[in-house]
């Protein structure tokens, strides 16, 4: 542990290195404050030193302010992004329950032509999480992560569409759908049967925003804006299928697939650009002898 502490103490971007005695006799803990730009390089050095990954703990601290003056430091930490993506790629029961609830709410939003209900369904939906995990998997060349996240996303959207379809079918059978309802003339979602330039532009912007939100822990606030490209299309797909209008359902499926593909492309491009800029900044610091 003394060797590990000495290694940390020699790293640029690391301060306040200390060794603390642990509760177990003969054990100790090495702790240090690490700037974000040094985290990934440090983790690789610790692995080469023989420190098991299970023995390393990272705690993300939001700094309120600092007396030190200098240029702002990039906040992208690959180890942090990758760890978050692994958690978000899992199809846990809570995620699936939220997607089911989002499908039910969006179904009533479509049937009643109520934009407030559609926005509410978007707020409930957590589909931003697996979408960004797919982007991390693709950008990081981790096909297993990308595949698991894609399965989670597809399962969640299928559940949302199924919930919308079941409730639309039930309302139709019970004669609860408004007499003047026309799926084609729906004001809220009437354009979700074909892909156009607006579809591509909005999905691309949503993918960029989603990746930035993942890095800054702002996914809860940005999730509503991201879901504008997924939940409405998934709900429209389910309602159309539940009412037997399969041609419109096929069109909505195409829009949903295009939205997801473009969002992932935007997320991957954002992460790749940030990584490239960070590598250049690191090369410049090393070239200046920092």
Secondary structure by P-SEA (a helix, b strand, c coil): caaaaaaaaaccccccccccccccccbbbbbbbbcccaaaaaaaaaaaaccccccbbbbbbbbccccccccccccccaaaaaaaaaaaacccaaaaaaaaaaaaaaaaaaaaccaaaaaaaaaaccaaaaaaaaaaaaaaccaaaaaaaaaaaaaaaaaaaaaaaaaaaaaaaaccccccccccccccccccccccaaaaaaaaaaaaaaaaaaaaccccccccccccccaaaaaaaaaaaaacaaaaaaaaaaaaaaaaaaaaaaaaaaaaaaaaaaaaaaaaaaaacc
